[in-house]
Structures are given as structure tokens and as C-alpha cells.
Amino acid sequence: MIDLTKGKPIKVILLFTLPLLLGNLFQLFYNFIDAIIVGHTLGKDAFAAVGATSALNFLIMGFAIGITSGFSIIISQRFGANDDEGVKHSFAIGLFLTLITSLVLTVIAFTLAQPLLELMQTPPELIKDAHDFLKAIFGGMVFTVLFNYLSNVLRAIGDSRTPLIALIISTILNVILEFVFILGLHAGVFGAGIATIIAQAFSVLYLVIYIKLKVPVLHLHKQHFKLDKKAISKHAALGYPMGFQSSIIAIGSLTLQIVLNKMGTDVVAMQAIGRQIDQLAMLPMISLGLAVTTFTAQNFGARQYKRMLIGLKHAVIIDVIWGIVFAAILITFNQFFSGLFISHSETKIIHLAFEYYLVNGLFYWILAILFVVRAFIQGYGNSLVPTLAGMAELVMRAGVSVLSLVTIGLIGVLFSSPAAWIGSVIILVPSYFKITKDLRQRSDQTLDTDDLDETLEII
């Protein structure tokens, strides 16, 4: 467990980020294996069908997982303030809200999966496989959401190692079950979804046992489940806007998916490949963003305001460098990356994927800034501005993709994601300056108080 309120900011941030990054790499490894198995054994249509579900999956699951991130921020702030009872109470309320929300979403998503696929104008030949995959994923949503909640809670108290172990267990089990269900039982894309849910359930069990044996600060008793309106409102005010933020961004992605669906199966396959590569690019950004959120929240609770600013500066520099370096590698070795998911004989798809890499890659450095600044604002306890930034992403992504469809075509549609990132950053910038100004003022006041205390001690 790492105390993010002590030590050199850049050192503790990177130490905390490393297990997050490794965990996300294992998750991406599973996604790659899943895509490779589906693409090379079940064919192009099955691969495209799974890819066609990604935006809808992000819409539903992103909301549920987003709220767990919000709940864990409150836990992190209370942990930084050394308020153990506050940590327990917050953990209990977050658990209650997480379970209720995931169960409600399961019913809604399971019922509306096929109508939403049709509304998205998914190519007819892809709908059956896409629906089968979503039935499996949405049917076991509670395990996925619980896994993310427990992982976020452990990270909130400075433990990024245990969620990594749980994710490794999940990934290895997932890959094994993938081979069993797809290659052994011939269960198709439905089997791929079932494999994911079973693996998540085992990871939840592992985390519950670990918390019970090793983390007394998270041991809950009856009194911690006192559901007073004020505490619930506080958690809801931070958690649900973060969930809505993810869903708002997902609606923009859904709109983009609808536009791409109109362009045929090859373009949908291009998008499926591109999303996998985007995930690889975003891995360090997401990991560092999670670390920045926890670092900011813990230090805010500990009133280490100057330390928050130093950590933010270092994180932005590191993330921007990664965005530039990865873009250069991706564009240079584009055919290698595409060949991981689709046969080299699919020359049209590989060429389309190169256009995707070129457009997105040139703006990865903007995306890097977006992840860190948004995480910093969330860790500070402000969920409204990131939600507004998510709305800007929605407007830009949907607007640019729809307008491009009827004007300049695919190349314009591809620019919708960079436009969304830029729009989001523009919304975040004023809040960034306001918060950093506030923290500098608080830091000066804290220093003045410390000087006064020292003087009184001398007297």
C-alpha cells in the first residue's frame, strides 16, 4: 500500500501507476487475444459484430463503472484525512448504490440490447452475433461492476497491487475459457461473452476474500450501512455525474458507430481494429489518470495543496511524451498492428485502418492532456465540469461525424474523435485554472498558519 501524501510526488505517482498499467496491459492482452481468436477462427463478420457492440457496451457499462470511480474518490479523500470510520461508511454506501444501480441496468440493458442494435443501424448480417455477445455481457453485469468497484476502493486507499493480481487472475482465466468456449465448445461470440463474465466473477471472489483477510479499514459492520440522506446525496452527487459523463461520451461513440455502420462491413471492421489500437494508446493515459485522481484526492484530504500542483505538472509532461512516441510507432508500423487482428489479404481494411491511425495518432497528445486534467479535476471533487466536458465530446463527435457523412466522407468522419478531444479540453481549461489558483491560495494560507504555529511554539 502506498501513501500518496508522502515522498516525491512523481515517484509515488509512478509507483502507484505501474500496477495500474500492468493490470491494464493484461486486460488489453485479453482483448487482443479475444479479437485475434474471433477474427481468425469465426471470421470477419463475427469480428465486426463484436466490434459493433463496443459503443453500446461502453454506454451501459461505462455508466455503471463510472459511478464506482466517483464513490471511490470520497473514500480516497477520507483516507487521506485519516478518517477510518468515514472510509468504512463511504465504502458501505458506495457498495449499496453500486449493487442497486447494476441490477437496474442489467434489466434495462438485457431488454433493450437488440432494439438498440437495430436503432444503431448495425448491418443485418452482424446483428445476431452482436446480440448474442451483449446478452452474455449484460447478463453478468453485476460481476463486472462489483469487480471495478472493489478495485477502485482498494486503489483509493493506496493499494494498486491487489487489483492487478485480481486482473491477472481474471485475464488468464478469461483466455483459457475463451479457447474452451470458442474452439472447444464452438459457442461462438456468446461463448466469448460468457468466458468474460465467469472470469470476472472469480476475480470478485478473490477481492472479497482479500479484503476480509488483509484490509481491516474496509471491514464493515451493521452501523456502517446507516443510509442517511446526506451521505447518500454526497455520494450520488459525485458518482452519478461521473457515470453520466461516461455515458454521454458513449452516446457520441454510438453516433459515430451508426455513421460507420452505414459505410459497410469493411469500415466497421476498420473501426473494430482502430478501437483496439486506441485502447493500447490510452493504457498509460488511463493508468496515469487513475493515479492522478487518487493522488489528488488523498492530498486534498490531507491538505497538501502545493503537492497536488507538483504532481499534476509531472503527470501532464509524462503523458504528453507517451502520446507523441506511441503515435510515431503506430504510424511507422501500421501494417504490423493491423495484421494482428485481420488477414493481410484484407488489403482494403488494412488501408482504411492506416487512415484511422494517421488521423487519431496525430492528436494523441491532446488526448493525453485530457486524461490527466480531467482526472485532476475529479480528484479535487468536481464532477460537474468533467460531465460538461463529456457533453462537449458528444456534440463534437456526433456533429463532425454526421456532417462529414453527407459532405466529405470517411476521412472527415475519422476526425470526429480528435475534434471531440479538443472540445473536451476547451471546457476543462477554465476549471483547471480556477482550481490551480484556489490551490495556490490555500497553499499560501497553510504556509502562513504553519509559520504562526512555529512562532507560538518558540514563545
C-alpha positions in Angstrom: 0.0 0.0 0.0 1.4 3.4 -1.0 0.8 6.6 1.0 0.4 9.2 -1.8 0.7 12.1 0.7 4.4 11.4 1.4 7.5 11.2 -0.7 8.4 12.8 -4.0 5.2 13.3 -6.0 6.5 12.0 -9.3 8.0 8.9 -7.6 4.9 7.9 -5.7 2.6 8.6 -8.7 4.7 6.4 -10.9 5.0 3.6 -8.3 1.2 3.7 -7.9 0.7 3.9 -11.7 2.9 0.8 -12.5 0.5 -1.8 -11.2 -2.4 0.0 -12.8 -0.5 0.0 -16.1 0.4 -3.7 -15.8 -3.2 -4.5 -15.0 -4.5 -2.6 -18.0 -1.9 -4.3 -20.2 -3.2 -7.7 -19.0 -6.7 -6.5 -19.8 -5.6 -5.3 -23.2 -3.8 -8.6 -23.7 -7.1 -10.4 -23.2 -8.9 -8.0 -25.6 -6.2 -8.7 -28.2 -6.5 -12.5 -27.7 -10.2 -12.3 -27.9 -10.1 -10.2 -31.0 -7.5 -12.5 -32.6 -9.4 -15.7 -31.8 -12.7 -14.2 -33.0 -11.2 -12.7 -36.1 -9.1 -15.6 -37.2 -11.5 -18.5 -36.2 -15.0 -17.1 -36.5 -14.3 -14.8 -39.4 -14.6 -11.2 -40.4 -18.3 -10.9 -39.8 -18.0 -12.2 -36.2 -15.1 -9.9 -35.6 -17.0 -6.9 -36.9 -20.1 -8.0 -34.9 -18.2 -7.9 -31.6 -16.7 -4.6 -32.6 -20.1 -3.2 -33.4 -21.2 -3.7 -29.8 -18.3 -1.7 -28.3 -20.1 1.7 -28.2 -23.3 0.3 -26.8 -21.3 -1.7 -24.3 -19.5 1.5 -23.3 -22.8 3.3 -22.9 -24.2 0.9 -20.4 -21.1 -0.5 -18.7 -19.3 2.9 -18.8 -22.1 4.4 -16.7 -22.0 1.7 -14.1 -18.2 1.7 -13.8 -18.1 5.5 -13.8 -20.2 5.8 -10.7 -17.9 3.4 -8.8 -15.0 5.8 -9.7 -16.9 8.6 -8.2 -17.7 6.8 -5.0 -14.0 5.8 -4.5 -12.9 9.5 -4.7 -14.8 10.2 -1.5 -13.2 7.1 0.1 -9.8 8.4 -1.0 -10.3 11.9 0.5 -11.4 10.4 3.8 -8.4 8.0 3.8 -6.1 11.0 3.2 -7.7 12.7 6.2 -7.1 9.6 8.4 -10.8 9.2 8.9 -11.1 5.4 9.1 -14.8 5.4 10.2 -15.5 7.7 7.3 -13.8 5.3 4.9 -16.0 2.4 6.2 -19.2 4.4 6.0 -18.4 5.6 2.4 -17.4 2.1 1.4 -20.8 0.7 2.6 -22.9 3.4 0.9 -21.0 3.0 -2.3 -21.4 -0.8 -2.2 -25.2 -0.4 -1.7 -25.6 2.1 -4.5 -23.4 0.1 -6.8 -25.4 -3.1 -6.4 -28.8 -1.3 -6.8 -27.6 0.5 -9.9 -26.0 -2.6 -11.6 -29.2 -4.7 -11.1 -31.4 -2.0 -12.5 -29.1 -1.5 -15.5 -29.0 -5.3 -16.1 -32.7 -5.4 -16.6 -32.7 -2.3 -18.9 -29.7 -3.4 -21.0 -30.8 -7.0 -21.3 -34.2 -5.9 -22.5 -33.1 -3.2 -24.9 -30.0 -4.8 -26.4 -31.5 -5.9 -29.8 -33.7 -2.8 -30.3 -30.7 -0.6 -29.7 -28.5 -2.5 -32.2 -31.3 -2.1 -34.8 -31.6 1.6 -33.9 -27.8 1.9 -34.5 -28.4 0.5 -38.0 -26.0 -2.3 -37.4 -25.5 -4.3 -40.7 -28.2 -7.1 -40.8 -25.6 -9.8 -41.1 -24.0 -8.7 -37.8 -27.0 -8.3 -35.6 -27.4 -11.9 -34.4 -23.8 -12.3 -33.3 -23.7 -8.8 -31.8 -26.9 -9.5 -29.8 -25.6 -12.9 -28.6 -22.4 -11.3 -27.3 -24.3 -8.5 -25.5 -26.7 -11.0 -23.8 -23.7 -12.7 -22.2 -22.0 -9.4 -21.2 -25.1 -7.7 -19.8 -26.4 -10.8 -18.1 -23.4 -10.9 -15.9 -23.0 -7.1 -15.5 -23.2 -7.2 -11.7 -19.9 -9.1 -11.5 -18.1 -6.7 -13.8 -19.4 -3.7 -11.9 -18.5 -5.2 -8.5 -15.0 -6.1 -9.7 -14.5 -2.5 -10.7 -15.9 -1.0 -7.5 -13.8 -3.2 -5.2 -10.7 -2.5 -7.4 -11.4 1.3 -7.3 -11.9 1.2 -3.5 -8.5 -0.6 -2.9 -6.8 1.9 -5.2 -8.5 4.8 -3.3 -6.6 3.7 -0.1 -3.3 3.3 -2.0 -3.3 -0.3 -3.0 -2.9 -0.7 -6.7 -1.1 -4.1 -6.4 -4.1 -6.2 -5.3 -6.4 -5.1 -8.2 -3.5 -6.0 -10.5 -3.3 -9.5 -9.1 -7.1 -9.9 -9.4 -6.9 -8.7 -13.0 -4.2 -11.1 -13.9 -6.3 -14.0 -12.5 -9.2 -12.7 -14.5 -7.2 -12.4 -17.7 -5.6 -15.8 -17.5 -8.9 -17.5 -16.7 -10.6 -15.5 -19.4 -8.1 -16.6 -22.1 -8.4 -20.2 -21.1 -12.2 -20.1 -21.1 -12.0 -18.3 -24.4 -10.3 -21.3 -26.0 -12.7 -23.7 -24.3 -15.9 -21.9 -25.3 -14.9 -20.8 -28.8 -12.5 -23.5 -30.0 -13.7 -26.4 -27.9 -17.4 -26.0 -27.4 -18.0 -23.9 -30.6 -20.1 -21.4 -28.6 -19.2 -18.6 -30.9 -19.3 -15.0 -29.8 -21.8 -15.9 -27.0 -19.1 -18.1 -25.6 -16.6 -15.2 -25.6 -19.0 -13.2 -23.5 -19.7 -16.0 -21.1 -15.9 -16.5 -20.6 -15.5 -12.9 -19.6 -18.3 -13.0 -17.0 -17.1 -16.2 -15.4 -13.6 -14.7 -15.1 -14.9 -11.5 -13.6 -17.0 -13.5 -11.0 -13.8 -15.3 -9.8 -12.0 -12.0 -9.5 -14.8 -10.6 -7.4 -14.5 -13.6 -5.1 -10.7 -13.1 -4.8 -11.1 -9.4 -3.9 -13.8 -10.1 -1.3 -11.6 -12.7 0.4 -8.5 -10.4 0.3 -10.4 -7.5 1.9 -11.8 -9.8 4.6 -8.3 -11.2 5.5 -6.0 -8.2 4.8 -7.8 -4.8 4.9 -9.3 -4.0 8.3 -10.1 -0.4 7.3 -12.7 -1.9 4.9 -14.3 -4.3 7.3 -17.9 -3.4 7.5 -20.5 -3.8 10.3 -24.2 -3.0 10.6 -23.7 0.6 11.7 -21.7 1.4 8.6 -24.8 0.8 6.4 -26.7 3.6 8.0 -28.2 5.1 4.9 -28.7 8.7 5.9 -29.9 11.0 3.1 -27.0 13.5 3.4 -24.3 10.8 2.9 -26.2 9.1 0.0 -26.7 12.5 -1.6 -23.0 13.3 -1.3 -22.0 10.0 -3.0 -24.7 10.3 -5.6 -23.6 13.9 -6.4 -20.1 12.8 -7.2 -20.7 9.2 -8.5 -23.6 9.6 -10.8 -22.3 12.6 -12.8 -19.1 10.6 -13.4 -21.4 7.8 -14.7 -23.3 10.2 -16.9 -20.0 11.6 -18.1 -19.0 8.1 -19.4 -22.5 7.6 -20.9 -22.5 11.0 -22.6 -19.2 10.2 -24.2 -20.5 6.8 -25.2 -23.5 8.4 -26.9 -21.1 10.3 -29.1 -19.3 7.0 -29.9 -22.7 5.4 -30.6 -23.5 8.2 -33.1 -20.1 7.6 -34.7 -20.8 3.8 -34.8 -24.1 4.5 -36.6 -22.4 6.6 -39.2 -19.7 3.9 -39.8 -22.4 1.2 -39.9 -23.8 3.0 -43.0 -20.4 2.6 -44.7 -20.4 -1.2 -44.8 -18.7 -4.2 -43.1 -15.2 -3.3 -44.1 -15.4 0.1 -42.4 -17.0 -1.5 -39.3 -14.0 -3.9 -39.2 -11.7 -0.9 -39.5 -13.3 0.7 -36.5 -13.0 -2.6 -34.5 -9.3 -2.7 -35.2 -8.9 1.0 -34.6 -10.6 0.7 -31.2 -8.2 -2.0 -30.1 -5.2 0.2 -31.0 -6.8 3.2 -29.3 -7.0 1.1 -26.2 -3.3 0.4 -26.4 -2.5 4.1 -26.8 -4.8 5.0 -23.9 -3.4 2.4 -21.5 -0.7 4.6 -19.9 -3.1 7.6 -20.1 -5.9 5.8 -18.3 -3.5 4.3 -15.7 -1.8 7.7 -15.0 -5.2 9.3 -14.9 -6.4 6.9 -12.2 -3.2 7.6 -10.2 -3.7 11.3 -10.5 -7.3 11.1 -9.3 -6.2 9.1 -6.2 -3.1 11.3 -5.6 -5.2 14.5 -5.9 -8.0 13.2 -3.6 -5.7 11.8 -0.9 -3.6 15.0 -0.8 -6.7 17.2 -0.9 -7.9 15.3 2.2 -4.5 15.8 3.8 -4.5 19.5 2.8 -1.3 19.1 0.8 -2.2 21.6 -1.8 1.2 22.5 -3.2 1.9 18.8 -3.6 -1.2 18.4 -5.7 0.1 21.0 -8.2 3.5 19.5 -8.5 2.1 16.0 -9.2 -0.2 17.4 -11.8 2.6 19.1 -13.7 4.8 16.0 -13.8 1.9 13.8 -14.9 1.0 16.0 -17.8 4.6 16.0 -19.1 4.9 12.2 -18.9 1.5 11.6 -20.6 2.2 14.0 -23.5 5.5 12.4 -24.2 3.9 9.0 -24.3 1.2 10.2 -26.7 3.8 11.6 -29.2 6.1 8.5 -29.0 3.2 6.0 -29.4 1.8 7.8 -32.4 5.2 7.7 -34.2 5.5 4.0 -33.6 1.9 3.3 -34.7 2.1 5.2 -37.9 5.5 3.7 -38.8 4.5 0.0 -38.1 0.8 0.3 -39.1 0.6 -2.9 -41.1 2.0 -4.9 -38.3 -0.7 -3.7 -35.9 -3.5 -4.3 -38.4 -2.2 -7.7 -39.2 -2.6 -8.8 -35.6 -6.4 -8.8 -36.0 -7.1 -9.5 -39.6 -5.6 -11.4 -42.5 -3.1 -9.5 -44.6 -5.2 -10.4 -47.6 -7.8 -7.9 -46.4 -5.9 -5.1 -48.1 -8.9 -2.7 -48.1 -9.4 -3.0 -44.4 -5.7 -2.6 -43.7 -5.6 0.6 -45.8 -8.6 2.0 -44.0 -7.0 1.2 -40.7 -3.9 3.2 -41.7 -6.1 6.2 -42.3 -7.6 5.7 -38.8 -4.1 5.5 -37.2 -2.9 8.6 -39.0 -5.8 10.8 -38.0 -6.1 9.7 -34.4 -2.3 9.4 -33.8 -1.6 13.0 -34.6 -3.9 14.0 -31.8 -2.9 11.5 -29.1 -1.0 14.3 -27.2 -4.3 16.2 -26.9 -5.9 13.1 -25.5 -3.1 12.7 -23.0 -3.7 16.2 -21.6 -7.5 15.4 -21.5 -7.0 12.3 -19.3 -4.7 13.9 -16.8 -6.5 17.3 -16.4 -9.9 15.6 -16.2 -8.6 13.1 -13.5 -7.1 16.0 -11.5 -10.5 17.9 -11.5 -12.3 14.8 -10.5 -9.9 14.1 -7.7 -10.4 17.6 -6.5 -14.1 16.6 -6.0 -15.6 18.4 -9.0 -17.7 16.0 -11.2 -19.8 18.7 -12.9 -17.1 20.2 -15.2 -15.9 16.7 -16.4 -19.6 16.0 -17.2 -19.9 19.2 -19.2 -16.6 18.2 -21.0 -18.2 14.9 -21.8 -21.2 16.8 -23.3 -18.7 18.7 -25.5 -17.2 15.4 -26.6 -20.7 14.2 -27.5 -21.6 17.3 -29.5 -18.2 17.4 -31.4 -18.1 13.7 -32.1 -21.7 13.4 -33.2 -21.7 16.7 -35.1 -18.5 16.2 -37.1 -19.3 12.5 -37.9 -22.8 13.3 -39.2 -21.8 16.3 -41.2 -18.9 14.5 -42.7 -21.1 11.6 -43.8 -23.1 13.9 -46.1 -20.1 16.0 -47.2 -16.5 14.8 -47.3 -17.0 11.2 -46.4 -14.9 8.8 -44.3 -11.8 10.9 -43.8 -14.0 13.6 -42.2 -15.8 11.1 -40.0 -12.4 9.9 -38.7 -11.6 13.4 -37.5 -14.7 13.3 -35.2 -12.7 11.8 -32.3 -9.9 14.3 -32.3 -12.5 17.1 -32.6 -14.2 15.6 -29.5 -10.9 15.5 -27.5 -10.2 19.2 -28.4 -13.7 20.2 -27.5 -13.5 18.5 -24.1 -10.1 20.1 -23.3 -11.5 23.5 -24.1 -14.3 23.0 -21.5 -11.8 21.8 -18.9 -9.3 24.6 -19.2 -11.2 27.3 -17.3 -11.9 25.0 -14.4 -8.2 23.9 -14.4 -7.0 27.5 -14.0 -9.7 28.2 -11.3 -8.8 25.1 -9.3 -5.0 25.6 -9.5 -5.4 29.3 -8.4 -7.5 28.1 -5.5 -4.9 25.5 -4.5 -2.1 28.1 -4.6 -4.1 30.4 -2.3 -4.8 27.5 0.1 -1.2 26.5 0.0 -0.1 30.1 0.9 -2.6 30.1 3.8 -1.4 26.8 5.0 2.2 28.0 5.0 1.2 31.2 6.9 -0.6 29.0 9.5 2.5 26.8 9.8 4.7 29.8 10.4 2.3 31.1 13.1 2.4 27.7 14.8 6.2 27.7 14.8 6.2 31.2 16.3 3.8 30.2 19.1 5.9 27.1 19.9 9.0 29.4 20.3 7.1 31.8 22.6 
